[in-house]
Amino acid sequence: MKRSLHNNIRTLYLMGFCQSFMVVLPVFVPLLQGHGLSMSQVLQTQALFALTIALCEVPSGYLADIWGRRPAILLGSAMNAVGFLSLLWAD
């Protein structure tokens, strides 16, 4: 049990470390501006993104209580990956 908990903590730290790089952030604003969005619209898009994250925090805690932490973290990671992969099809 103790070893499993230690591995989980290490995995969460690794996930947080990798997500903190935000490799898409430096190209996100020029990408949106290249699609004709003004800086105001880019900031509105980022505000909507932040609001979506804030609104999904409570249900994710509820899902973690029902399903367990691991499935909730995997679901969140999968949704994050789908969101970033969708940038590949941004025209």
SEFIZA-3560 file (N, C-alpha, C; in Angstrom, 3 decimals):
REM SEFIZA-3560
<numar><xx>0.825</xx><yy>-1.195</yy><zz>0.000</zz><atom>N</atom></numar>
<numar><xx>0.000</xx><yy>0.000</yy><zz>0.000</zz><atom>CA</atom></numar>
<numar><xx>0.867</xx><yy>1.255</yy><zz>0.000</zz><atom>C</atom></numar>
<numar><xx>1.858</xx><yy>1.277</yy><zz>0.847</zz><atom>N</atom></numar>
<numar><xx>2.704</xx><yy>2.454</yy><zz>0.948</zz><atom>CA</atom></numar>
<numar><xx>3.478</xx><yy>2.692</yy><zz>-0.348</zz><atom>C</atom></numar>
<numar><xx>3.978</xx><yy>1.620</yy><zz>-0.961</zz><atom>N</atom></numar>
<numar><xx>4.729</xx><yy>1.744</yy><zz>-2.213</zz><atom>CA</atom></numar>
<numar><xx>3.820</xx><yy>2.240</yy><zz>-3.335</zz><atom>C</atom></numar>
<numar><xx>2.583</xx><yy>1.740</yy><zz>-3.376</zz><atom>N</atom></numar>
<numar><xx>1.634</xx><yy>2.158</yy><zz>-4.399</zz><atom>CA</atom></numar>
<numar><xx>1.318</xx><yy>3.646</yy><zz>-4.264</zz><atom>C</atom></numar>
<numar><xx>1.134</xx><yy>4.101</yy><zz>-3.031</zz><atom>N</atom></numar>
<numar><xx>0.857</xx><yy>5.511</yy><zz>-2.792</zz><atom>CA</atom></numar>
<numar><xx>2.041</xx><yy>6.365</yy><zz>-3.225</zz><atom>C</atom></numar>
<numar><xx>3.244</xx><yy>5.910</yy><zz>-2.939</zz><atom>N</atom></numar>
<numar><xx>4.449</xx><yy>6.643</yy><zz>-3.332</zz><atom>CA</atom></numar>
<numar><xx>4.545</xx><yy>6.740</yy><zz>-4.858</zz><atom>C</atom></numar>
<numar><xx>4.219</xx><yy>5.668</yy><zz>-5.574</zz><atom>N</atom></numar>
<numar><xx>4.247</xx><yy>5.690</yy><zz>-7.039</zz><atom>CA</atom></numar>
<numar><xx>3.196</xx><yy>6.635</yy><zz>-7.594</zz><atom>C</atom></numar>
<numar><xx>2.011</xx><yy>6.677</yy><zz>-6.969</zz><atom>N</atom></numar>
<numar><xx>0.960</xx><yy>7.585</yy><zz>-7.426</zz><atom>CA</atom></numar>
<numar><xx>1.378</xx><yy>9.041</yy><zz>-7.267</zz><atom>C</atom></numar>
<numar><xx>1.981</xx><yy>9.343</yy><zz>-6.145</zz><atom>N</atom></numar>
<numar><xx>2.427</xx><yy>10.717</yy><zz>-5.910</zz><atom>CA</atom></numar>
<numar><xx>3.496</xx><yy>11.100</yy><zz>-6.929</zz><atom>C</atom></numar>
<numar><xx>4.411</xx><yy>10.195</yy><zz>-7.194</zz><atom>N</atom></numar>
<numar><xx>5.455</xx><yy>10.453</yy><zz>-8.193</zz><atom>CA</atom></numar>
<numar><xx>4.836</xx><yy>10.687</yy><zz>-9.578</zz><atom>C</atom></numar>
<numar><xx>3.829</xx><yy>9.880</yy><zz>-9.927</zz><atom>N</atom></numar>
<numar><xx>3.162</xx><yy>10.029</yy><zz>-11.224</zz><atom>CA</atom></numar>
<numar><xx>2.449</xx><yy>11.372</yy><zz>-11.320</zz><atom>C</atom></numar>
<numar><xx>1.767</xx><yy>11.783</yy><zz>-10.256</zz><atom>N</atom></numar>
<numar><xx>1.080</xx><yy>13.078</yy><zz>-10.270</zz><atom>CA</atom></numar>
<numar><xx>2.070</xx><yy>14.235</yy><zz>-10.398</zz><atom>C</atom></numar>
<numar><xx>3.198</xx><yy>14.138</yy><zz>-9.711</zz><atom>N</atom></numar>
<numar><xx>4.222</xx><yy>15.174</yy><zz>-9.852</zz><atom>CA</atom></numar>
<numar><xx>4.754</xx><yy>15.233</yy><zz>-11.280</zz><atom>C</atom></numar>
<numar><xx>4.962</xx><yy>14.081</yy><zz>-11.891</zz><atom>N</atom></numar>
<numar><xx>5.444</xx><yy>14.032</yy><zz>-13.270</zz><atom>CA</atom></numar>
<numar><xx>4.421</xx><yy>14.642</yy><zz>-14.226</zz><atom>C</atom></numar>
<numar><xx>3.137</xx><yy>14.321</yy><zz>-14.028</zz><atom>N</atom></numar>
<numar><xx>2.090</xx><yy>14.899</yy><zz>-14.879</zz><atom>CA</atom></numar>
<numar><xx>2.048</xx><yy>16.418</yy><zz>-14.730</zz><atom>C</atom></numar>
<numar><xx>2.125</xx><yy>16.902</yy><zz>-13.504</zz><atom>N</atom></numar>
<numar><xx>2.129</xx><yy>18.342</yy><zz>-13.268</zz><atom>CA</atom></numar>
<numar><xx>3.331</xx><yy>19.024</yy><zz>-13.887</zz><atom>C</atom></numar>
<numar><xx>4.482</xx><yy>18.386</yy><zz>-13.795</zz><atom>N</atom></numar>
<numar><xx>5.700</xx><yy>18.932</yy><zz>-14.384</zz><atom>CA</atom></numar>
<numar><xx>5.569</xx><yy>19.046</yy><zz>-15.897</zz><atom>C</atom></numar>
<numar><xx>5.062</xx><yy>17.989</yy><zz>-16.531</zz><atom>N</atom></numar>
<numar><xx>4.921</xx><yy>17.994</yy><zz>-17.989</zz><atom>CA</atom></numar>
<numar><xx>3.882</xx><yy>19.014</yy><zz>-18.451</zz><atom>C</atom></numar>
<numar><xx>2.788</xx><yy>19.144</yy><zz>-17.706</zz><atom>N</atom></numar>
<numar><xx>1.755</xx><yy>20.095</yy><zz>-18.094</zz><atom>CA</atom></numar>
<numar><xx>2.196</xx><yy>21.534</yy><zz>-17.870</zz><atom>C</atom></numar>
<numar><xx>3.137</xx><yy>21.756</yy><zz>-16.958</zz><atom>N</atom></numar>
<numar><xx>3.561</xx><yy>23.119</yy><zz>-16.674</zz><atom>CA</atom></numar>
<numar><xx>4.370</xx><yy>23.729</yy><zz>-17.815</zz><atom>C</atom></numar>
<numar><xx>4.851</xx><yy>22.915</yy><zz>-18.739</zz><atom>N</atom></numar>
<numar><xx>5.603</xx><yy>23.457</yy><zz>-19.867</zz><atom>CA</atom></numar>
<numar><xx>4.713</xx><yy>24.246</yy><zz>-20.817</zz><atom>C</atom></numar>
<numar><xx>3.459</xx><yy>23.851</yy><zz>-20.965</zz><atom>N</atom></numar>
<numar><xx>2.495</xx><yy>24.538</yy><zz>-21.831</zz><atom>CA</atom></numar>
<numar><xx>3.125</xx><yy>24.876</yy><zz>-23.183</zz><atom>C</atom></numar>
<numar><xx>3.567</xx><yy>23.865</yy><zz>-23.884</zz><atom>N</atom></numar>
<numar><xx>4.292</xx><yy>24.079</yy><zz>-25.131</zz><atom>CA</atom></numar>
<numar><xx>3.450</xx><yy>24.764</yy><zz>-26.199</zz><atom>C</atom></numar>
<numar><xx>2.144</xx><yy>24.716</yy><zz>-26.094</zz><atom>N</atom></numar>
<numar><xx>1.289</xx><yy>25.317</yy><zz>-27.104</zz><atom>CA</atom></numar>
<numar><xx>1.088</xx><yy>26.821</yy><zz>-26.865</zz><atom>C</atom></numar>
<numar><xx>1.340</xx><yy>27.281</yy><zz>-25.661</zz><atom>N</atom></numar>
<numar><xx>1.047</xx><yy>28.669</yy><zz>-25.315</zz><atom>CA</atom></numar>
<numar><xx>1.780</xx><yy>29.699</yy><zz>-26.178</zz><atom>C</atom></numar>
<numar><xx>3.075</xx><yy>29.544</yy><zz>-26.480</zz><atom>N</atom></numar>
<numar><xx>3.741</xx><yy>30.559</yy><zz>-27.298</zz><atom>CA</atom></numar>
<numar><xx>3.182</xx><yy>30.690</yy><zz>-28.715</zz><atom>C</atom></numar>
<numar><xx>2.580</xx><yy>29.644</yy><zz>-29.241</zz><atom>N</atom></numar>
<numar><xx>2.052</xx><yy>29.718</yy><zz>-30.605</zz><atom>CA</atom></numar>
<numar><xx>0.542</xx><yy>29.895</yy><zz>-30.642</zz><atom>C</atom></numar>
<numar><xx>-0.115</xx><yy>29.850</yy><zz>-29.494</zz><atom>N</atom></numar>
<numar><xx>-1.572</xx><yy>29.907</yy><zz>-29.466</zz><atom>CA</atom></numar>
<numar><xx>-2.103</xx><yy>31.269</yy><zz>-29.909</zz><atom>C</atom></numar>
<numar><xx>-1.537</xx><yy>32.347</yy><zz>-29.383</zz><atom>N</atom></numar>
<numar><xx>-2.006</xx><yy>33.694</yy><zz>-29.752</zz><atom>CA</atom></numar>
<numar><xx>-1.745</xx><yy>33.972</yy><zz>-31.231</zz><atom>C</atom></numar>
<numar><xx>-0.534</xx><yy>33.745</yy><zz>-31.761</zz><atom>N</atom></numar>
<numar><xx>-0.341</xx><yy>33.959</yy><zz>-33.202</zz><atom>CA</atom></numar>
<numar><xx>-1.225</xx><yy>33.054</yy><zz>-34.065</zz><atom>C</atom></numar>
<numar><xx>-1.494</xx><yy>31.829</yy><zz>-33.596</zz><atom>N</atom></numar>
<numar><xx>-2.371</xx><yy>30.924</yy><zz>-34.336</zz><atom>CA</atom></numar>
<numar><xx>-3.774</xx><yy>31.515</yy><zz>-34.447</zz><atom>C</atom></numar>
<numar><xx>-4.302</xx><yy>31.990</yy><zz>-33.328</zz><atom>N</atom></numar>
<numar><xx>-5.645</xx><yy>32.571</yy><zz>-33.351</zz><atom>CA</atom></numar>
<numar><xx>-5.679</xx><yy>33.874</yy><zz>-34.142</zz><atom>C</atom></numar>
<numar><xx>-4.630</xx><yy>34.681</yy><zz>-34.017</zz><atom>N</atom></numar>
<numar><xx>-4.584</xx><yy>35.922</yy><zz>-34.793</zz><atom>CA</atom></numar>
<numar><xx>-4.437</xx><yy>35.629</yy><zz>-36.275</zz><atom>C</atom></numar>
<numar><xx>-3.768</xx><yy>34.556</yy><zz>-36.614</zz><atom>N</atom></numar>
<numar><xx>-3.652</xx><yy>34.146</yy><zz>-38.008</zz><atom>CA</atom></numar>
<numar><xx>-4.987</xx><yy>33.731</yy><zz>-38.600</zz><atom>C</atom></numar>
<numar><xx>-5.911</xx><yy>33.342</yy><zz>-37.738</zz><atom>N</atom></numar>
<numar><xx>-7.261</xx><yy>32.987</yy><zz>-38.186</zz><atom>CA</atom></numar>
<numar><xx>-8.190</xx><yy>34.195</yy><zz>-38.192</zz><atom>C</atom></numar>
<numar><xx>-7.629</xx><yy>35.381</yy><zz>-37.982</zz><atom>N</atom></numar>
<numar><xx>-8.415</xx><yy>36.600</yy><zz>-38.092</zz><atom>CA</atom></numar>
<numar><xx>-9.013</xx><yy>37.102</yy><zz>-36.793</zz><atom>C</atom></numar>
<numar><xx>-8.657</xx><yy>36.526</yy><zz>-35.660</zz><atom>N</atom></numar>
<numar><xx>-9.183</xx><yy>37.000</yy><zz>-34.391</zz><atom>CA</atom></numar>
<numar><xx>-8.383</xx><yy>38.200</yy><zz>-33.914</zz><atom>C</atom></numar>
<numar><xx>-9.079</xx><yy>39.156</yy><zz>-33.331</zz><atom>N</atom></numar>
<numar><xx>-8.393</xx><yy>40.300</yy><zz>-32.748</zz><atom>CA</atom></numar>
<numar><xx>-7.844</xx><yy>39.893</yy><zz>-31.381</zz><atom>C</atom></numar>
<numar><xx>-7.006</xx><yy>40.749</yy><zz>-30.810</zz><atom>N</atom></numar>
<numar><xx>-6.443</xx><yy>40.438</yy><zz>-29.498</zz><atom>CA</atom></numar>
<numar><xx>-7.550</xx><yy>40.344</yy><zz>-28.453</zz><atom>C</atom></numar>
<numar><xx>-8.569</xx><yy>41.159</yy><zz>-28.580</zz><atom>N</atom></numar>
<numar><xx>-9.706</xx><yy>41.101</yy><zz>-27.665</zz><atom>CA</atom></numar>
<numar><xx>-10.411</xx><yy>39.747</yy><zz>-27.749</zz><atom>C</atom></numar>
<numar><xx>-10.584</xx><yy>39.244</yy><zz>-28.960</zz><atom>N</atom></numar>
<numar><xx>-11.231</xx><yy>37.942</yy><zz>-29.139</zz><atom>CA</atom></numar>
<numar><xx>-10.349</xx><yy>36.806</yy><zz>-28.623</zz><atom>C</atom></numar>
<numar><xx>-9.038</xx><yy>36.945</yy><zz>-28.774</zz><atom>N</atom></numar>
<numar><xx>-8.113</xx><yy>35.940</yy><zz>-28.240</zz><atom>CA</atom></numar>
<numar><xx>-8.237</xx><yy>35.890</yy><zz>-26.719</zz><atom>C</atom></numar>
<numar><xx>-8.275</xx><yy>37.057</yy><zz>-26.084</zz><atom>N</atom></numar>
<numar><xx>-8.402</xx><yy>37.101</yy><zz>-24.629</zz><atom>CA</atom></numar>
<numar><xx>-9.755</xx><yy>36.565</yy><zz>-24.172</zz><atom>C</atom></numar>
<numar><xx>-10.811</xx><yy>36.822</yy><zz>-24.944</zz><atom>N</atom></numar>
<numar><xx>-12.122</xx><yy>36.261</yy><zz>-24.612</zz><atom>CA</atom></numar>
<numar><xx>-12.098</xx><yy>34.740</yy><zz>-24.724</zz><atom>C</atom></numar>
<numar><xx>-11.403</xx><yy>34.224</yy><zz>-25.714</zz><atom>N</atom></numar>
<numar><xx>-11.267</xx><yy>32.775</yy><zz>-25.873</zz><atom>CA</atom></numar>
<numar><xx>-10.522</xx><yy>32.175</yy><zz>-24.689</zz><atom>C</atom></numar>
<numar><xx>-9.461</xx><yy>32.828</yy><zz>-24.260</zz><atom>N</atom></numar>
<numar><xx>-8.708</xx><yy>32.326</yy><zz>-23.114</zz><atom>CA</atom></numar>
<numar><xx>-9.525</xx><yy>32.434</yy><zz>-21.825</zz><atom>C</atom></numar>
<numar><xx>-10.333</xx><yy>33.481</yy><zz>-21.699</zz><atom>N</atom></numar>
<numar><xx>-11.202</xx><yy>33.612</yy><zz>-20.527</zz><atom>CA</atom></numar>
<numar><xx>-12.253</xx><yy>32.510</yy><zz>-20.510</zz><atom>C</atom></numar>
<numar><xx>-12.793</xx><yy>32.177</yy><zz>-21.677</zz><atom>N</atom></numar>
<numar><xx>-13.764</xx><yy>31.083</yy><zz>-21.765</zz><atom>CA</atom></numar>
<numar><xx>-13.108</xx><yy>29.754</yy><zz>-21.387</zz><atom>C</atom></numar>
<numar><xx>-11.877</xx><yy>29.562</yy><zz>-21.809</zz><atom>N</atom></numar>
<numar><xx>-11.124</xx><yy>28.357</yy><zz>-21.455</zz><atom>CA</atom></numar>
<numar><xx>-10.934</xx><yy>28.269</yy><zz>-19.941</zz><atom>C</atom></numar>
<numar><xx>-10.550</xx><yy>29.385</yy><zz>-19.315</zz><atom>N</atom></numar>
<numar><xx>-10.344</xx><yy>29.400</yy><zz>-17.863</zz><atom>CA</atom></numar>
<numar><xx>-11.656</xx><yy>29.160</yy><zz>-17.122</zz><atom>C</atom></numar>
<numar><xx>-12.752</xx><yy>29.723</yy><zz>-17.622</zz><atom>N</atom></numar>
<numar><xx>-14.065</xx><yy>29.511</yy><zz>-17.011</zz><atom>CA</atom></numar>
<numar><xx>-14.485</xx><yy>28.050</yy><zz>-17.116</zz><atom>C</atom></numar>
<numar><xx>-14.216</xx><yy>27.440</yy><zz>-18.257</zz><atom>N</atom></numar>
<numar><xx>-14.533</xx><yy>26.020</yy><zz>-18.441</zz><atom>CA</atom></numar>
<numar><xx>-13.757</xx><yy>25.162</yy><zz>-17.452</zz><atom>C</atom></numar>
<numar><xx>-12.502</xx><yy>25.476</yy><zz>-17.258</zz><atom>N</atom></numar>
<numar><xx>-11.696</xx><yy>24.732</yy><zz>-16.282</zz><atom>CA</atom></numar>
<numar><xx>-12.283</xx><yy>24.898</yy><zz>-14.885</zz><atom>C</atom></numar>
<numar><xx>-12.635</xx><yy>26.128</yy><zz>-14.526</zz><atom>N</atom></numar>
<numar><xx>-13.191</xx><yy>26.376</yy><zz>-13.194</zz><atom>CA</atom></numar>
<numar><xx>-14.511</xx><yy>25.639</yy><zz>-12.994</zz><atom>C</atom></numar>
<numar><xx>-15.358</xx><yy>25.609</yy><zz>-14.013</zz><atom>N</atom></numar>
<numar><xx>-16.649</xx><yy>24.935</yy><zz>-13.894</zz><atom>CA</atom></numar>
<numar><xx>-16.519</xx><yy>23.416</yy><zz>-13.859</zz><atom>C</atom></numar>
<numar><xx>-15.448</xx><yy>22.887</yy><zz>-14.422</zz><atom>N</atom></numar>
<numar><xx>-15.257</xx><yy>21.428</yy><zz>-14.438</zz><atom>CA</atom></numar>
<numar><xx>-14.555</xx><yy>20.913</yy><zz>-13.190</zz><atom>C</atom></numar>
<numar><xx>-14.042</xx><yy>21.791</yy><zz>-12.358</zz><atom>N</atom></numar>
<numar><xx>-13.338</xx><yy>21.351</yy><zz>-11.153</zz><atom>CA</atom></numar>
<numar><xx>-14.272</xx><yy>20.635</yy><zz>-10.180</zz><atom>C</atom></numar>
<numar><xx>-15.454</xx><yy>21.190</yy><zz>-9.931</zz><atom>N</atom></numar>
<numar><xx>-16.384</xx><yy>20.579</yy><zz>-8.972</zz><atom>CA</atom></numar>
<numar><xx>-16.883</xx><yy>19.221</yy><zz>-9.458</zz><atom>C</atom></numar>
<numar><xx>-17.366</xx><yy>19.103</yy><zz>-10.702</zz><atom>N</atom></numar>
<numar><xx>-17.791</xx><yy>17.768</yy><zz>-11.144</zz><atom>CA</atom></numar>
<numar><xx>-16.657</xx><yy>16.745</yy><zz>-11.158</zz><atom>C</atom></numar>
<numar><xx>-15.437</xx><yy>17.188</yy><zz>-11.402</zz><atom>N</atom></numar>
<numar><xx>-14.333</xx><yy>16.224</yy><zz>-11.403</zz><atom>CA</atom></numar>
<numar><xx>-14.090</xx><yy>15.689</yy><zz>-9.997</zz><atom>C</atom></numar>
<numar><xx>-14.266</xx><yy>16.514</yy><zz>-8.993</zz><atom>N</atom></numar>
<numar><xx>-14.154</xx><yy>16.037</yy><zz>-7.616</zz><atom>CA</atom></numar>
<numar><xx>-15.251</xx><yy>15.055</yy><zz>-7.272</zz><atom>C</atom></numar>
<numar><xx>-16.459</xx><yy>15.336</yy><zz>-7.747</zz><atom>N</atom></numar>
<numar><xx>-17.586</xx><yy>14.426</yy><zz>-7.525</zz><atom>CA</atom></numar>
<numar><xx>-17.338</xx><yy>13.086</yy><zz>-8.218</zz><atom>C</atom></numar>
<numar><xx>-16.851</xx><yy>13.139</yy><zz>-9.466</zz><atom>N</atom></numar>
<numar><xx>-16.539</xx><yy>11.900</yy><zz>-10.182</zz><atom>CA</atom></numar>
<numar><xx>-15.420</xx><yy>11.124</yy><zz>-9.491</zz><atom>C</atom></numar>
<numar><xx>-14.461</xx><yy>11.839</yy><zz>-8.931</zz><atom>N</atom></numar>
<numar><xx>-13.383</xx><yy>11.161</yy><zz>-8.206</zz><atom>CA</atom></numar>
<numar><xx>-13.925</xx><yy>10.456</yy><zz>-6.968</zz><atom>C</atom></numar>
<numar><xx>-14.928</xx><yy>11.059</yy><zz>-6.324</zz><atom>N</atom></numar>
<numar><xx>-15.541</xx><yy>10.405</yy><zz>-5.168</zz><atom>CA</atom></numar>
<numar><xx>-16.302</xx><yy>9.153</yy><zz>-5.574</zz><atom>C</atom></numar>
<numar><xx>-16.938</xx><yy>9.185</yy><zz>-6.733</zz><atom>N</atom></numar>
<numar><xx>-17.740</xx><yy>8.039</yy><zz>-7.180</zz><atom>CA</atom></numar>
<numar><xx>-16.859</xx><yy>6.956</yy><zz>-7.803</zz><atom>C</atom></numar>
<numar><xx>-16.039</xx><yy>7.330</yy><zz>-8.775</zz><atom>N</atom></numar>
<numar><xx>-15.247</xx><yy>6.366</yy><zz>-9.539</zz><atom>CA</atom></numar>
<numar><xx>-13.901</xx><yy>6.063</yy><zz>-8.905</zz><atom>C</atom></numar>
<numar><xx>-13.377</xx><yy>7.003</yy><zz>-8.159</zz><atom>N</atom></numar>
<numar><xx>-12.015</xx><yy>6.896</yy><zz>-7.638</zz><atom>CA</atom></numar>
<numar><xx>-11.145</xx><yy>7.947</yy><zz>-8.314</zz><atom>C</atom></numar>
<numar><xx>-10.020</xx><yy>8.239</yy><zz>-7.696</zz><atom>N</atom></numar>
<numar><xx>-9.154</xx><yy>9.302</yy><zz>-8.226</zz><atom>CA</atom></numar>
<numar><xx>-8.520</xx><yy>8.946</yy><zz>-9.560</zz><atom>C</atom></numar>
<numar><xx>-8.072</xx><yy>7.717</yy><zz>-9.674</zz><atom>N</atom></numar>
<numar><xx>-7.350</xx><yy>7.332</yy><zz>-10.897</zz><atom>CA</atom></numar>
<numar><xx>-8.206</xx><yy>7.476</yy><zz>-12.151</zz><atom>C</atom></numar>
<numar><xx>-9.442</xx><yy>6.930</yy><zz>-12.188</zz><atom>N</atom></numar>
<numar><xx>-10.259</xx><yy>7.113</yy><zz>-13.393</zz><atom>CA</atom></numar>
<numar><xx>-10.578</xx><yy>8.584</yy><zz>-13.676</zz><atom>C</atom></numar>
<numar><xx>-10.776</xx><yy>9.372</yy><zz>-12.624</zz><atom>N</atom></numar>
<numar><xx>-11.059</xx><yy>10.796</yy><zz>-12.833</zz><atom>CA</atom></numar>
<numar><xx>-9.845</xx><yy>11.509</yy><zz>-13.428</zz><atom>C</atom></numar>
<numar><xx>-8.659</xx><yy>11.178</yy><zz>-12.948</zz><atom>N</atom></numar>
<numar><xx>-7.436</xx><yy>11.783</yy><zz>-13.493</zz><atom>CA</atom></numar>
<numar><xx>-7.219</xx><yy>11.339</yy><zz>-14.932</zz><atom>C</atom></numar>
<numar><xx>-7.470</xx><yy>10.062</yy><zz>-15.206</zz><atom>N</atom></numar>
<numar><xx>-7.315</xx><yy>9.566</yy><zz>-16.579</zz><atom>CA</atom></numar>
<numar><xx>-8.315</xx><yy>10.228</yy><zz>-17.520</zz><atom>C</atom></numar>
<numar><xx>-9.551</xx><yy>10.417</yy><zz>-17.064</zz><atom>N</atom></numar>
<numar><xx>-10.554</xx><yy>11.097</yy><zz>-17.889</zz><atom>CA</atom></numar>
<numar><xx>-10.129</xx><yy>12.534</yy><zz>-18.178</zz><atom>C</atom></numar>
<numar><xx>-9.678</xx><yy>13.241</yy><zz>-17.153</zz><atom>N</atom></numar>
<numar><xx>-9.211</xx><yy>14.613</yy><zz>-17.350</zz><atom>CA</atom></numar>
<numar><xx>-8.018</xx><yy>14.694</yy><zz>-18.285</zz><atom>C</atom></numar>
<numar><xx>-7.096</xx><yy>13.761</yy><zz>-18.148</zz><atom>N</atom></numar>
<numar><xx>-5.919</xx><yy>13.739</yy><zz>-19.027</zz><atom>CA</atom></numar>
<numar><xx>-6.312</xx><yy>13.434</yy><zz>-20.466</zz><atom>C</atom></numar>
<numar><xx>-7.261</xx><yy>12.512</yy><zz>-20.635</zz><atom>N</atom></numar>
<numar><xx>-7.724</xx><yy>12.183</yy><zz>-21.990</zz><atom>CA</atom></numar>
<numar><xx>-8.419</xx><yy>13.381</yy><zz>-22.628</zz><atom>C</atom></numar>
<numar><xx>-9.246</xx><yy>14.078</yy><zz>-21.860</zz><atom>N</atom></numar>
<numar><xx>-9.926</xx><yy>15.261</yy><zz>-22.399</zz><atom>CA</atom></numar>
<numar><xx>-8.920</xx><yy>16.357</yy><zz>-22.741</zz><atom>C</atom></numar>
<numar><xx>-7.897</xx><yy>16.503</yy><zz>-21.927</zz><atom>N</atom></numar>
<numar><xx>-6.839</xx><yy>17.472</yy><zz>-22.195</zz><atom>CA</atom></numar>
<numar><xx>-6.107</xx><yy>17.120</yy><zz>-23.484</zz><atom>C</atom></numar>
<numar><xx>-5.800</xx><yy>15.847</yy><zz>-23.669</zz><atom>N</atom></numar>
<numar><xx>-5.112</xx><yy>15.396</yy><zz>-24.886</zz><atom>CA</atom></numar>
<numar><xx>-5.970</xx><yy>15.623</yy><zz>-26.123</zz><atom>C</atom></numar>
<numar><xx>-7.264</xx><yy>15.324</yy><zz>-26.025</zz><atom>N</atom></numar>
<numar><xx>-8.168</xx><yy>15.543</yy><zz>-27.159</zz><atom>CA</atom></numar>
<numar><xx>-8.221</xx><yy>17.027</yy><zz>-27.508</zz><atom>C</atom></numar>
<numar><xx>-8.266</xx><yy>17.871</yy><zz>-26.499</zz><atom>N</atom></numar>
<numar><xx>-8.286</xx><yy>19.314</yy><zz>-26.745</zz><atom>CA</atom></numar>
<numar><xx>-7.045</xx><yy>19.796</yy><zz>-27.473</zz><atom>C</atom></numar>
<numar><xx>-5.885</xx><yy>19.325</yy><zz>-27.038</zz><atom>N</atom></numar>
<numar><xx>-4.649</xx><yy>19.748</yy><zz>-27.693</zz><atom>CA</atom></numar>
<numar><xx>-4.481</xx><yy>19.109</yy><zz>-29.066</zz><atom>C</atom></numar>
<numar><xx>-4.924</xx><yy>17.877</yy><zz>-29.213</zz><atom>N</atom></numar>
<numar><xx>-4.841</xx><yy>17.233</yy><zz>-30.530</zz><atom>CA</atom></numar>
<numar><xx>-5.770</xx><yy>17.902</yy><zz>-31.539</zz><atom>C</atom></numar>
<numar><xx>-6.851</xx><yy>18.501</yy><zz>-31.057</zz><atom>N</atom></numar>
<numar><xx>-7.757</xx><yy>19.196</yy><zz>-31.975</zz><atom>CA</atom></numar>
<numar><xx>-7.078</xx><yy>20.395</yy><zz>-32.630</zz><atom>C</atom></numar>
<numar><xx>-6.007</xx><yy>20.899</yy><zz>-32.013</zz><atom>N</atom></numar>
<numar><xx>-5.265</xx><yy>22.003</yy><zz>-32.628</zz><atom>CA</atom></numar>
<numar><xx>-4.579</xx><yy>21.571</yy><zz>-33.921</zz><atom>C</atom></numar>
<numar><xx>-4.374</xx><yy>20.267</yy><zz>-34.089</zz><atom>N</atom></numar>
<numar><xx>-3.767</xx><yy>19.784</yy><zz>-35.331</zz><atom>CA</atom></numar>
<numar><xx>-4.667</xx><yy>20.053</yy><zz>-36.533</zz><atom>C</atom></numar>
<numar><xx>-5.972</xx><yy>20.080</yy><zz>-36.294</zz><atom>N</atom></numar>
<numar><xx>-6.918</xx><yy>20.296</yy><zz>-37.387</zz><atom>CA</atom></numar>
<numar><xx>-7.370</xx><yy>21.746</yy><zz>-37.481</zz><atom>C</atom></numar>
<numar><xx>-6.786</xx><yy>22.619</yy><zz>-36.677</zz><atom>N</atom></numar>
<numar><xx>-7.127</xx><yy>24.035</yy><zz>-36.768</zz><atom>CA</atom></numar>
<numar><xx>-6.580</xx><yy>24.569</yy><zz>-38.084</zz><atom>C</atom></numar>
<numar><xx>-7.420</xx><yy>25.177</yy><zz>-38.818</zz><atom>N</atom></numar>
<numar><xx>-7.013</xx><yy>25.640</yy><zz>-40.140</zz><atom>CA</atom></numar>
<numar><xx>-6.581</xx><yy>27.062</yy><zz>-40.137</zz><atom>C</atom></numar>
//
